[in-house]
Amino acid sequence: MADSYTNIYIHYVMATYARVPVLFEEKQDELYSYIAGIIRGLGCFVHCIGGVEDHVHILIGLNPAKSIAEVAQKIKANSSRFINQQNWLPGKFSWQGGYAAFSVSASMREKVRTYIKNQKEHHKKLNFMDEYFSLLEKHGIEYNRQHLFHRPE
């Protein structure tokens, strides 16, 4: 076979440091556009970005030459730099250490896109921690609740 064919969908979830709600609604579109540019710059395809004040969900088509970890690192490092350069906050912005990344089948892509687009509505009923634990459990990922997130000091 002379050509390579891939279809790799990844759903990322990234939280703000200590889950502090600093991704203000009036800045989200600008932030999501910036993140989309980072993703495209890595040769990946942006399917959907959405979230609320303390976390973001991103669905991408992964460039097979890039690792899941590399894409997450580039998104977090560059978007943190962007937020801090824009002086959106009185203090320094940072993402929580780590992230979640889930593979998504082609048959589930639209369902995940809808889920991400409806984050604001979704979080009227469910807080982020419960959502995060549910996603980890749904994808069969073992975890220790005490070691998932930094707590405010």
Protein Blocks (a to p, Z undefined) as FASTA:
>chain_A
ZZdcdddddddddddehhiafbcfklmmmmmmmmmmmmmmnopacfbdcddfkbccdddd
ddfkbcfklmmmmmmmmmmmmmmmnomafbdcdddehjddddddfklmmmmmmmmmmmmm
mmmmbcfklmmmmmmmmnopacdfklmpccdZZ
